[in-house]
């Protein structure tokens, strides 16, 4: 059960934001760095956000397909 809880509480919440950051890294015009504040800004459009949601759910599906739910 510990593996399932680890996936649910650690991997799944970061799947969609992680995919969005990955897409921003692949397309550098969407990722900017502000020297003054020291912060990163990820800009995108509905297609990038939609792609991140699809990629995030794809990662979640892949984890379930590989390991499933262990009881």
GUFI-459353 format. One line per field, with one value per residue: x negated, y, z of N, C-alpha, C, O in turn. Coordinates in Angstrom, 2 decimals. Each point is the difference from the previous one (the first is absolute). Example, Ala and Ser with C-alpha at 12.3 -4.5 7.8 and 13.67 -1.06 7.14 Angstrom:
<recs>
n.c1	-13.19; 1.39
n.c2	-5.69; 1.07
n.c3	7.80; -1.38
ca.c1	0.89; -0.82
ca.c2	1.19; 1.19
ca.c3	0.00; 0.06
c.c1	-0.90; 0.77
c.c2	1.20; 1.09
c.c3	0.00; 0.73
o.c1	-1.04; -0.51
o.c2	-0.02; 1.11
o.c3	0.66; 0.17
</recs>
This chain:
<recs>
n.c1	-0.81; -1.64; -0.18; 1.41; -0.45; -1.43; 0.74; 0.99; -1.28; -0.71; 0.62; 1.40; -0.50; -1.48; 1.67; 1.82; 0.10; 0.23; 2.09; 1.19; -0.39; 1.07; 2.19; 0.41; -0.04; 1.95; 1.41; -2.10; 0.89; -0.03; -2.07; 1.20; -1.77; 1.02; -1.03; 1.41; 1.53; -1.01; 1.26; 0.87; -0.56; 1.75; -1.20; 2.04; -0.06; 1.69; -0.97; -0.77; 1.43; 0.78; -1.36; 0.13; 1.69; -0.10; -1.21; 1.05; 1.56; -0.99; -0.52; 1.59; 0.61; -1.34; 0.49; 1.70; -0.48; -1.07; 0.77; 0.89; 1.92; -1.56; 0.56
n.c2	-1.20; -1.11; -2.11; -1.45; -0.84; -1.71; -2.04; -1.27; -0.99; -1.91; -2.11; -1.17; 0.02; -1.68; -1.46; 0.49; 0.05; -2.04; -0.82; 0.69; -0.98; -1.94; 0.06; 0.34; -1.91; -1.11; 0.91; -0.22; -0.54; -2.21; -0.28; 0.79; 1.17; -0.29; 1.31; 1.38; -0.65; 0.18; 1.52; -1.94; 0.44; -0.83; 0.24; 0.87; -1.88; 0.91; 1.12; 2.08; 1.72; 0.90; 1.45; 2.10; 1.25; 0.93; 1.87; 1.91; 0.91; 1.36; 2.06; 1.58; 1.01; 1.72; 1.93; 1.30; 1.35; 1.88; 1.92; 1.48; -1.14; 1.10; -2.12
n.c3	0.00; 1.03; -0.73; 0.99; 2.03; -0.07; -0.59; 1.55; 1.55; -0.92; -0.25; 1.26; 2.19; 0.14; 0.37; 1.18; 2.24; 0.91; 0.09; 1.78; 1.97; 0.35; 0.53; 2.18; 1.17; -0.04; 1.50; -0.79; -1.96; 0.33; -0.80; 1.73; -0.72; 1.97; -1.52; -1.05; -1.48; -2.00; -1.04; 0.71; -2.12; 1.14; -1.89; 0.11; -1.18; -1.11; -1.67; 0.40; 0.10; -1.90; -1.05; 0.81; -0.78; -2.04; -0.27; 0.55; -1.35; -1.48; 0.71; 0.07; -1.90; -0.62; 1.02; -0.71; -1.74; 0.63; 0.91; -1.41; -0.06; 1.15; -0.36
ca.c1	0.81; -0.85; -0.29; 1.18; 0.11; -1.08; 0.41; 1.16; -0.30; -1.24; -0.15; 1.16; 0.22; -0.99; -0.04; 0.44; -0.95; -1.28; 0.12; 0.02; -1.39; -0.73; 0.35; -0.61; -1.43; -0.18; 0.26; -0.55; 0.64; 1.04; -0.64; -0.82; -0.60; -0.11; -1.21; 0.24; 0.73; -0.55; 1.07; 0.31; 1.39; 0.38; 1.13; 0.50; 1.35; 0.90; -0.53; -1.07; 0.62; 0.68; -1.04; -0.54; 1.00; -0.02; -1.26; 0.06; 0.87; -0.71; -0.98; 0.76; 0.45; -1.17; -0.35; 0.99; -0.17; -1.21; 0.02; 1.36; 0.29; -0.38; 0.76
ca.c2	1.20; 1.20; 0.43; 0.67; 1.31; 0.84; 0.47; 0.88; 1.27; 0.62; 0.06; 0.49; 1.45; 0.74; -0.47; 1.03; 1.12; -0.45; -0.02; 1.40; 0.48; -0.69; 0.64; 1.33; -0.20; -0.40; 1.18; 1.03; 1.31; 0.04; 0.01; 1.18; 0.16; 1.39; 0.16; 0.81; -0.77; -1.35; -0.96; -0.49; 0.18; -0.90; 0.52; -0.99; 0.20; -1.10; -1.23; -0.48; -0.51; -1.24; -1.02; -0.39; -0.83; -1.30; -0.67; -0.37; -1.16; -1.12; -0.50; -0.71; -1.25; -0.86; -0.55; -1.04; -1.13; -0.74; -0.56; -0.25; 0.24; -1.16; -0.06
ca.c3	0.00; 0.05; -1.36; -0.53; 0.64; -0.53; -1.33; 0.09; 0.66; -0.48; -1.45; -0.75; 0.04; -0.78; -1.38; -0.95; 0.03; -0.54; -1.46; -0.46; 0.06; -1.07; -1.27; -0.01; -0.26; -1.39; -0.82; 0.88; -0.08; 1.03; 1.32; 0.18; 1.31; 0.40; 0.81; 1.19; 1.01; 0.07; -0.25; -1.33; -0.44; -1.08; -0.77; -0.93; -0.52; 0.34; -0.60; 0.87; 1.23; -0.38; -0.20; 1.30; 0.67; -0.67; 0.35; 1.42; 0.13; -0.64; 0.97; 1.03; -0.61; -0.14; 1.32; 0.31; -0.91; 0.37; 1.33; 0.45; 1.42; 0.79; 1.26
c.c1	-0.86; -0.34; 1.16; 0.15; -1.08; 0.38; 1.13; -0.37; -1.25; -0.01; 1.17; 0.22; -0.99; -0.03; 0.35; -0.91; -1.38; 0.01; 0.02; -1.40; -0.84; 0.30; -0.60; -1.50; -0.29; 0.21; -0.43; 0.66; 1.11; -0.57; -0.92; -0.49; -0.17; -1.18; 0.28; 0.68; -0.55; 1.04; 0.13; 1.47; 0.24; 1.23; 0.47; 1.36; 0.82; -0.50; -1.12; 0.56; 0.74; -0.98; -0.59; 0.98; 0.02; -1.27; 0.01; 0.88; -0.61; -1.04; 0.71; 0.49; -1.16; -0.42; 0.99; -0.18; -1.20; 0.14; 1.40; 0.20; -0.31; 0.78; -0.61
c.c2	1.26; 0.51; 0.74; 1.39; 0.94; 0.54; 1.00; 1.37; 0.68; 0.17; 0.66; 1.50; 0.80; -0.41; 1.10; 1.24; -0.38; -0.06; 1.40; 0.59; -0.66; 0.62; 1.40; -0.10; -0.39; 1.17; 1.24; 1.37; 0.14; 0.09; 1.20; 0.07; 1.48; 0.14; 0.70; -0.83; -1.41; -1.08; -0.39; 0.24; -0.95; 0.59; -1.10; 0.38; -1.24; -1.32; -0.58; -0.59; -1.30; -1.13; -0.48; -0.88; -1.39; -0.77; -0.44; -1.21; -1.22; -0.59; -0.78; -1.35; -0.98; -0.64; -1.09; -1.22; -0.85; -0.71; -0.31; 0.38; -1.29; 0.01; -1.00
c.c3	0.00; -1.40; -0.63; 0.59; -0.49; -1.37; 0.09; 0.57; -0.53; -1.52; -0.70; 0.09; -0.83; -1.47; -0.99; 0.07; -0.55; -1.52; -0.57; 0.01; -1.09; -1.35; -0.10; -0.25; -1.43; -0.97; 0.80; -0.10; 1.04; 1.42; 0.09; 1.44; 0.29; 0.95; 1.32; 1.10; 0.18; -0.27; -1.45; -0.30; -1.16; -0.67; -0.95; -0.50; 0.34; -0.58; 0.86; 1.29; -0.29; -0.24; 1.30; 0.76; -0.62; 0.36; 1.47; 0.23; -0.69; 0.93; 1.11; -0.54; -0.14; 1.32; 0.39; -0.90; 0.40; 1.34; 0.52; 1.46; 0.74; 1.31; 0.92
o.c1	0.44; -0.05; -0.20; 0.27; 0.24; -0.20; -0.01; 0.46; -0.17; -0.31; -0.20; 0.33; 0.30; -0.80; -0.73; -0.42; -0.66; -0.98; -0.56; -0.38; -0.85; -0.91; -0.44; -0.58; -1.03; -0.58; 0.82; -0.16; 0.46; 0.76; -0.94; 0.63; -0.55; 0.01; -0.56; -0.47; 0.25; -0.19; -0.36; 0.85; -0.73; 1.06; -0.79; 0.57; -0.48; 0.26; -0.08; -0.45; -0.07; 0.25; -0.30; -0.40; 0.05; 0.06; -0.50; -0.37; 0.22; -0.18; -0.47; -0.09; 0.16; -0.40; -0.41; 0.16; 0.03; -0.30; 0.13; -0.82; 0.61; 0.04; 0.50
o.c2	1.04; 1.21; 0.98; 0.96; 1.20; 1.19; 1.01; 1.02; 1.20; 1.08; 0.83; 0.62; 1.13; 0.53; 0.22; 0.48; 0.81; 0.36; 0.25; 0.71; 0.66; 0.23; 0.40; 0.87; 0.36; 0.03; 0.60; 0.82; 1.11; 0.17; 0.12; -0.52; 0.74; -0.56; -0.37; -0.01; -0.65; -1.15; 0.75; -0.11; 0.01; 0.13; -0.84; 1.03; -0.92; -1.07; -1.22; -1.04; -0.95; -1.14; -1.18; -0.95; -1.00; -1.20; -1.08; -0.92; -1.13; -1.22; -1.06; -1.02; -1.20; -1.16; -1.05; -1.13; -1.23; -1.18; -0.84; 0.69; -1.04; 1.02; -0.20
o.c3	-0.49; -0.21; -0.73; -0.72; -0.17; -0.27; -0.70; -0.51; 0.23; -0.49; -0.89; -1.01; -0.40; -0.77; -0.96; -1.05; -0.64; -0.65; -1.07; -0.93; -0.60; -0.80; -1.08; -0.65; -0.56; -1.08; 0.69; 0.91; 0.26; 0.95; -0.78; 0.91; -0.82; 1.10; 1.03; 1.14; 1.01; 0.39; -0.91; 0.89; -1.00; 0.62; -0.42; 0.36; 0.66; 0.57; 0.15; 0.47; 0.79; 0.40; 0.15; 0.67; 0.72; 0.27; 0.32; 0.72; 0.43; 0.04; 0.41; 0.68; 0.23; 0.04; 0.49; 0.46; -0.13; 0.12; 0.89; 0.60; -0.26; 0.69; 1.10
</recs>
